Amino acid sequence: MTKLKMLATTAALMLATSTSAFATECIAPANAGGGWDFTCRQVSKLLYDLKLVDAPVQVTNMAGAGGGLAFAHVVADMDKNADVIVAASSATTTRLAQKAFGDATADQVRWVGAIGADPGVIIVAKDSPYKTLNDLVDAIKKDPGSVAFAGGSAAGGFDHLKPLQVLKAAGFNDIAKVKYIGVDGGADAITQTIGGFTQAMTGDMSEVVGFIKSGDVRALAVLSEERVPGFDIPTAKEQGIDVVAVNWRGLYVPKGISDDEFNAWATKLQTIADSEEWKKIMADNGLAPFTKVGADFQGWVDNVVAETTTLSKEIGVIQ
């Protein structure tokens, strides 16, 4: 039995005795609390509050295998169910690209939209000789061993991949030589950089806001489409490096639903993204605007998965 089938069987057993009076279900592939649960609960509430669905949405927490349990359940048991949505993020597509869910692949579901993000950021200590992102890139091109990055994910994780995307976009392809030290969370990664143990930190904007405001670090670039409101940090794209790397918050749906059903969900997500209620939720929770829905998001995810697969092979995470 493949890993995907084993996960699907486990999920089916978990839900075998459950019944639902709700017309729509949002699956959060984790326990209560955290990003996926947040996405499901906020989106579900707004779907009903904005009258995009006729009845309250059920939120189901289905923790297991880093999102793999929920993914397998949807693929195996809910393929044509147009009334189910599943919370996802950059971690979901990274794990799929790196075969963390066994034989599961990203094209077994449809990626309906992202409506907010925690942007990636690259920072250095306040007294660093690197004043711009290109200063850092040029130093690595000259001597790849001269710069070590600290990040809050393990080697091959999303924090590791961010600077590699930047370097590839800047024309540096020998990325296996780039030094990366994975530590236990963003705060530890910042401490490594401030203390001079590493020359740069790669993480999410939410992890570094306090350090930027205190002046302990210098942010060289934010890896979003546009600058983050309230912070005078240039994007990588402004500096000539066309990279967007954000920890997006979004949803996927079963692959077997019709195009009309898929587009209907995309329209609902766009309505939520445009609402004042969602804008306040983003502001209150440190999220930046990042809206891609429907075919636009599906195509973007396809590219991200392909790029993540390539980078992961180049650094030896997968074969």
Order of alpha helices (4+ residues) and beta strands (2+ residues): alpha-beta-alpha-beta-alpha-beta-alpha-beta-alpha-beta-alpha-beta-alpha-beta-alpha-beta-beta-alpha-alpha-beta-alpha
